[in-house]
Amino acid sequence: MRTVYVTQEGAVVRREGARLRVFVRGRAPADVPVHDLGQLVLMGNVLLTPAALDLLVERGVDTVFLTLHGKYRARIAHALSGNVRLRLAQFARLTDAAQARQVARRIVRGKALNQAVLLERFGRRHGGSERLRRAAIGVRASAERALDAQSLDELRGCEGSAAAAYFRGFGELIRADGFAFDGRNRRPPLDPVNALLSLGYTLLSNAVEAAVEIVGLDPYLGSLHAPETGRPSLVCDLVEEWRVPIVDALVVAAVNKGILHVDDFEHVGPGEPVVVRREALSAFVRLFERRMEALVTIQPEGCRVSYRQAIERQVRRFARWVLGEEPDYEPWSIRC
């Protein structure tokens, strides 16, 4: 199933028979077939007509509304899964403190190991760096401490320590002139690299939430992320293992290869968010979708699937753990 993004300000999405058409002033309308449309993402000031909305609901298309700068606003999803057995098992598993802690340990460790591998891989590629080496050591130490954590708060502390070490080294990965990364900041992001990371994480969360809905899990009950009104905590949990291989690696490549430039970003003022200009936003969305369709090898089967398919497979693996069909949940890991 495809994901389609509409990023043009002032665009109008209309229904014509069994298809959608996107109208932008002064341009020929773009056709959007819906027979294989899994998700429609509308960014910024995009008008969705009632007839178009009716078609999307009728076909069960996940429809997501973001601001022009990638901040999540709302979504119109298909009806909840009727798999009551799975949801009851999820509530039983994740409201049990010991079992919630068990899977949260795996999630934190998996994310941290992916962070360490990216730092180490980049260090080998560029002749070594003491800063990268020390950062990777710090991340791996936090990953190992996570296995012995006796509470979710302690686990969150391990995750925070790993992230701090990782982002101390992440700036070494950014090699393009004019770009700098002095640490992770968000709400709002204050530099171009952080703006891209935040945008990428939002797009990734949409993909993971769509997979969670398809499988039939409740997106609002997780383990590592505490339940909070309006926050899809399980989605936040299952996003963690994908941040590095999908978003972080993509941002580094887009900047270092000159696909995006410093003048693709607008600096509004001190303390204000850095804005990704419209053309660069569209370019980054295309890069993200290309990344999601890139093929990776699934272990232990050894078959090749896209990242989007791999995400759904991982969500199904989590569901099997919930149902007691697998002894542990094993997060996705990138090769050393």
Backbone torsions as a table, in degrees:
resi	resn	phi	psi	omega
1	MET	NA	139.8	-175.0
2	ARG	-90.1	156.5	167.7
3	THR	-114.0	131.2	179.4
4	VAL	-119.7	134.3	178.2
5	TYR	-109.7	138.2	171.1
6	VAL	-115.5	113.3	-172.6
7	THR	-115.8	-2.5	-177.0
8	GLN	-82.7	122.9	176.5
9	GLU	-60.0	135.1	178.1
10	GLY	83.1	2.9	178.5
11	ALA	-67.3	151.9	177.7
12	VAL	-124.6	126.4	178.2
13	VAL	-101.7	116.8	-177.4
14	ARG	-118.0	159.4	174.8
15	ARG	-99.2	134.2	171.3
16	GLU	-132.3	99.3	-176.5
17	GLY	67.1	-123.9	-178.6
18	ALA	-101.6	26.0	178.8
19	ARG	-139.6	165.5	174.7
20	LEU	-107.3	149.2	174.3
21	ARG	-131.6	137.2	-179.6
22	VAL	-105.2	120.3	-179.2
23	PHE	-106.6	127.2	173.5
24	VAL	-125.3	132.1	-175.9
25	ARG	-50.9	127.6	176.6
26	GLY	84.4	2.5	-179.3
27	ARG	-126.7	155.6	174.9
28	ALA	-68.1	140.5	-179.8
29	PRO	-63.7	145.7	178.5
30	ALA	-101.0	132.9	179.1
31	ASP	-84.4	139.5	176.3
32	VAL	-127.7	94.2	175.4
33	PRO	-61.5	143.4	-176.7
34	VAL	-107.6	-4.0	-175.9
35	HIS	-64.0	-28.0	179.4
36	ASP	-124.3	24.1	-178.3
37	LEU	-89.3	116.8	179.6
38	GLY	-94.2	-34.2	-176.8
39	GLN	-148.6	137.1	174.3
40	LEU	-117.9	123.0	-179.0
41	VAL	-112.9	120.7	-178.6
42	LEU	-107.5	119.5	-175.2
43	MET	-112.2	121.7	177.1
44	GLY	85.4	-151.5	-175.3
45	ASN	-83.3	80.6	179.9
46	VAL	-118.0	129.9	-178.5
47	LEU	-94.7	128.3	176.8
48	LEU	-110.7	115.0	-176.8
49	THR	-71.7	156.4	179.1
50	PRO	-57.2	-37.9	179.9
51	ALA	-66.7	-38.6	177.9
52	ALA	-66.5	-41.6	177.5
53	LEU	-60.9	-41.5	179.5
54	ASP	-60.5	-40.5	179.2
55	LEU	-66.3	-41.6	179.8
56	LEU	-63.4	-42.4	178.6
57	VAL	-66.8	-42.1	179.7
58	GLU	-59.8	-39.8	-178.4
59	ARG	-89.1	-1.4	178.6
60	GLY	69.1	33.6	-178.8
61	VAL	-84.2	124.4	175.9
62	ASP	-66.0	118.5	-176.2
63	THR	-115.9	120.3	-172.3
64	VAL	-116.3	136.9	178.8
65	PHE	-112.0	121.4	176.1
66	LEU	-120.7	157.6	168.9
67	THR	-70.7	170.4	179.6
68	LEU	-61.2	-24.2	-177.8
69	HIS	-98.7	10.9	171.1
70	GLY	93.6	6.8	178.4
71	LYS	-80.0	133.7	-178.2
72	TYR	-66.9	136.9	177.3
73	ARG	-117.0	-53.2	-176.7
74	ALA	-167.8	172.6	175.1
75	ARG	-149.8	152.9	172.0
76	ILE	-115.2	107.7	-175.5
77	ALA	-106.5	161.6	175.9
78	HIS	-70.2	170.6	-177.4
79	ALA	-58.3	148.9	179.4
80	LEU	-59.9	149.7	179.0
81	SER	-60.4	146.5	176.7
82	GLY	-87.0	9.7	-177.9
83	ASN	-80.0	77.3	-177.0
84	VAL	-63.9	-37.6	-179.0
85	ARG	-58.4	-43.2	-180.0
86	LEU	-64.8	-43.5	-178.4
87	ARG	-68.7	-38.2	176.0
88	LEU	-62.4	-41.5	178.3
89	ALA	-64.5	-38.8	178.3
90	GLN	-62.3	-44.7	179.2
91	PHE	-64.1	-40.5	179.6
92	ALA	-64.1	-44.7	-178.6
93	ARG	-65.7	-50.1	-168.3
94	LEU	-87.4	-5.9	169.8
95	THR	-97.1	-1.8	171.7
96	ASP	-88.7	115.9	-171.6
97	ALA	-57.4	-42.7	-176.8
98	ALA	-66.6	-41.8	-178.1
99	GLN	-74.3	-36.1	175.5
100	ALA	-62.7	-40.5	178.8
101	ARG	-66.7	-37.4	-179.7
102	GLN	-59.4	-50.0	-176.9
103	VAL	-74.7	-31.9	177.9
104	ALA	-64.8	-36.7	175.7
105	ARG	-57.3	-46.1	-179.7
106	ARG	-61.9	-41.7	-178.3
107	ILE	-64.4	-46.9	-179.0
108	VAL	-64.0	-45.7	-179.4
109	ARG	-64.3	-42.7	-179.8
110	GLY	-61.2	-45.0	178.4
111	LYS	-61.2	-45.7	-176.9
112	ALA	-64.8	-40.1	179.4
113	LEU	-64.7	-37.2	175.6
114	ASN	-63.3	-39.5	177.1
115	GLN	-61.7	-44.5	-179.3
116	ALA	-63.9	-42.1	-178.9
117	VAL	-62.1	-41.4	179.7
118	LEU	-62.8	-44.1	178.7
119	LEU	-62.0	-44.9	-178.2
120	GLU	-67.3	-40.8	179.6
121	ARG	-62.5	-44.4	-179.6
122	PHE	-66.7	-38.3	178.5
123	GLY	-62.0	-41.9	178.2
124	ARG	-65.4	-39.4	-176.5
125	ARG	-66.4	-30.0	-174.2
126	HIS	-115.1	28.9	170.4
127	GLY	80.2	13.1	175.6
128	GLY	88.6	148.9	179.2
129	SER	-153.0	127.9	179.3
130	GLU	-63.1	-37.5	179.4
131	ARG	-63.6	-43.4	178.5
132	LEU	-67.3	-40.3	-179.6
133	ARG	-61.2	-46.6	-179.0
134	ARG	-66.7	-37.8	178.2
135	ALA	-63.4	-44.9	-179.6
136	ALA	-63.1	-40.1	177.5
137	ILE	-60.9	-43.5	179.0
138	GLY	-63.2	-40.1	179.1
139	VAL	-65.4	-45.2	-178.9
140	ARG	-65.0	-35.3	177.3
141	ALA	-63.2	-42.2	177.9
142	SER	-65.6	-36.4	178.6
143	ALA	-62.1	-41.0	-179.8
144	GLU	-72.3	-36.3	176.9
145	ARG	-63.5	-30.3	-178.8
146	ALA	-60.6	-32.9	-178.3
147	LEU	-66.6	-22.9	-178.8
148	ASP	-103.5	2.8	-177.7
149	ALA	-63.5	135.4	-176.0
150	GLN	-101.5	0.4	177.9
151	SER	-151.4	161.5	177.8
152	LEU	-66.7	-33.9	177.4
153	ASP	-64.1	-40.5	177.7
154	GLU	-64.8	-39.4	177.6
155	LEU	-62.6	-43.2	178.8
156	ARG	-63.5	-32.7	174.7
157	GLY	-65.2	-39.8	176.9
158	CYS	-63.8	-41.9	178.3
159	GLU	-62.2	-42.9	179.0
160	GLY	-63.6	-40.1	178.4
161	SER	-64.8	-42.3	178.3
162	ALA	-63.0	-43.7	-179.7
163	ALA	-63.9	-40.3	179.8
164	ALA	-62.7	-44.4	178.8
165	ALA	-65.8	-41.9	-178.9
166	TYR	-61.1	-49.7	-176.0
167	PHE	-74.8	-16.5	170.3
168	ARG	-67.4	-30.8	178.9
169	GLY	-93.7	-18.2	-172.3
170	PHE	-60.4	-32.9	180.0
171	GLY	-59.3	-27.4	178.0
172	GLU	-67.1	-22.7	-178.9
173	LEU	-77.2	-21.4	-177.9
174	ILE	-88.6	110.8	-173.3
175	ARG	-112.7	-4.6	-174.3
176	ALA	-78.3	142.3	178.2
177	ASP	-61.6	137.0	176.1
178	GLY	91.5	-16.0	179.1
179	PHE	-99.9	143.1	176.7
180	ALA	-143.3	148.8	177.1
181	PHE	-136.2	112.5	-177.5
182	ASP	-109.9	14.7	179.4
183	GLY	136.7	159.8	-178.0
184	ARG	-76.7	129.1	170.6
185	ASN	-139.4	149.6	-177.7
186	ARG	-156.1	169.1	179.1
187	ARG	51.4	56.0	3.7
188	PRO	-102.0	161.8	172.0
189	PRO	-72.0	135.3	-170.3
190	LEU	-108.4	4.4	177.3
191	ASP	-149.5	164.1	-174.9
192	PRO	-58.0	-41.7	-177.8
193	VAL	-64.9	-43.8	177.7
194	ASN	-65.5	-35.1	177.0
195	ALA	-62.3	-41.2	178.9
196	LEU	-68.9	-40.8	177.9
197	LEU	-60.5	-46.1	-179.0
198	SER	-63.5	-42.7	178.1
199	LEU	-62.5	-46.1	-179.8
200	GLY	-62.1	-40.5	179.8
201	TYR	-65.8	-34.3	177.0
202	THR	-65.8	-46.2	179.0
203	LEU	-62.0	-40.2	179.0
204	LEU	-64.6	-42.6	179.6
205	SER	-60.7	-38.0	177.0
206	ASN	-60.5	-42.5	-179.1
207	ALA	-65.7	-41.8	-179.7
208	VAL	-68.3	-41.1	179.8
209	GLU	-63.7	-38.1	177.3
210	ALA	-61.0	-41.7	178.9
211	ALA	-66.0	-39.8	177.9
212	VAL	-61.0	-42.6	178.7
213	GLU	-65.2	-40.6	179.8
214	ILE	-61.5	-43.8	-177.0
215	VAL	-71.9	-30.5	176.4
216	GLY	105.0	10.8	175.1
217	LEU	-78.3	160.5	175.1
218	ASP	-84.5	116.3	-175.9
219	PRO	-67.4	-13.7	-171.4
220	TYR	-96.7	-4.3	179.3
221	LEU	-118.2	108.9	178.6
222	GLY	-119.5	-159.4	-179.2
223	SER	-123.4	-60.0	-178.1
224	LEU	-64.9	-44.0	178.4
225	HIS	-91.7	121.3	-176.8
226	ALA	-66.3	149.1	176.0
227	PRO	-58.5	135.2	-179.1
228	GLU	-150.8	135.9	-175.9
229	THR	-53.8	125.7	176.5
230	GLY	83.2	-4.4	-179.3
231	ARG	-105.1	123.5	177.1
232	PRO	-77.2	84.8	-169.9
233	SER	-63.3	-37.2	178.6
234	LEU	-65.4	-39.5	176.5
235	VAL	-60.3	-44.7	178.0
236	CYS	-58.5	-38.2	177.4
237	ASP	-64.0	-50.6	-171.6
238	LEU	-78.4	-12.9	173.0
239	VAL	-70.0	-31.5	-167.5
240	GLU	-55.0	-43.3	-175.4
241	GLU	-69.9	-15.3	-175.7
242	TRP	-101.6	-9.4	-175.9
243	ARG	-57.6	-49.1	-175.2
244	VAL	-70.0	-54.5	-175.0
245	PRO	-68.3	-27.7	-176.5
246	ILE	-98.8	-53.2	-172.1
247	VAL	-90.2	-53.0	-174.6
248	ASP	-60.9	-46.2	179.2
249	ALA	-63.0	-36.6	179.6
250	LEU	-66.7	-43.7	179.9
251	VAL	-62.8	-44.7	178.8
252	VAL	-59.4	-46.0	-179.0
253	ALA	-65.7	-43.2	-177.8
254	ALA	-62.3	-37.3	-179.6
255	VAL	-78.4	-49.3	-174.1
256	ASN	-69.2	-29.0	-179.9
257	LYS	-88.0	2.1	176.5
258	GLY	75.7	17.4	177.5
259	ILE	-70.1	-37.0	174.2
260	LEU	-116.7	145.9	-176.3
261	HIS	-123.1	165.8	-178.3
262	VAL	-58.8	-37.4	-177.9
263	ASP	-76.8	3.6	172.3
264	ASP	-82.4	1.1	-176.3
265	PHE	-125.2	145.7	-179.5
266	GLU	-113.1	123.7	178.2
267	HIS	-95.1	108.0	-175.9
268	VAL	-72.6	-42.6	-179.4
269	GLY	168.5	170.3	-179.4
270	PRO	-56.3	131.3	179.2
271	GLY	78.5	-3.2	179.9
272	GLU	-98.2	153.7	-178.5
273	PRO	-66.9	145.8	172.0
274	VAL	-78.4	133.8	-174.9
275	VAL	-104.6	130.6	174.4
276	VAL	-82.3	120.7	-178.9
277	ARG	-64.0	157.0	-169.6
278	ARG	-58.5	-44.3	-178.3
279	GLU	-64.6	-40.0	178.9
280	ALA	-68.7	-36.3	177.1
281	LEU	-60.1	-47.0	178.6
282	SER	-62.1	-39.9	179.6
283	ALA	-64.3	-41.5	-178.8
284	PHE	-67.7	-39.8	177.1
285	VAL	-59.9	-42.2	178.2
286	ARG	-62.8	-41.7	177.6
287	LEU	-62.0	-42.1	-180.0
288	PHE	-61.7	-45.9	-179.2
289	GLU	-65.3	-36.9	176.7
290	ARG	-63.5	-38.6	177.6
291	ARG	-64.8	-41.4	-178.3
292	MET	-65.5	-25.6	178.6
293	GLU	-93.6	-4.0	177.2
294	ALA	-64.6	145.6	-176.5
295	LEU	-89.4	138.2	176.7
296	VAL	-132.9	159.7	-178.4
297	THR	-93.2	127.3	177.7
298	ILE	-88.5	129.7	175.0
299	GLN	-107.6	146.6	4.4
300	PRO	-88.0	0.9	-174.7
301	GLU	-65.9	-33.7	-179.8
302	GLY	81.3	9.1	-179.9
303	CYS	-87.9	161.8	-178.1
304	ARG	-104.9	126.6	178.2
305	VAL	-137.8	166.3	175.9
306	SER	-75.9	162.0	175.4
307	TYR	-58.2	-38.7	179.5
308	ARG	-61.3	-42.6	177.6
309	GLN	-68.2	-36.0	178.8
310	ALA	-63.6	-38.2	177.6
311	ILE	-61.2	-46.1	179.7
312	GLU	-64.3	-38.2	177.9
313	ARG	-61.5	-40.3	179.3
314	GLN	-66.5	-38.9	177.2
315	VAL	-63.7	-38.9	177.3
316	ARG	-67.3	-34.7	175.8
317	ARG	-63.9	-40.4	176.9
318	PHE	-62.6	-41.2	178.7
319	ALA	-62.0	-37.7	178.4
320	ARG	-66.0	-36.7	175.6
321	TRP	-64.2	-43.8	178.7
322	VAL	-55.7	-41.9	-177.6
323	LEU	-81.6	-2.1	179.4
324	GLY	81.3	14.7	-179.1
325	GLU	-87.1	-13.3	174.0
326	GLU	-132.8	141.6	-175.4
327	PRO	-69.3	-31.2	-178.2
328	ASP	-143.0	159.4	170.8
329	TYR	-98.4	125.7	-178.8
330	GLU	-109.1	110.5	179.5
331	PRO	-64.1	160.5	177.2
332	TRP	-65.9	135.4	178.8
333	SER	-127.1	143.1	176.1
334	ILE	-92.6	152.8	-175.5
335	ARG	-71.7	149.4	177.5
336	CYS	-68.7	NA	NA
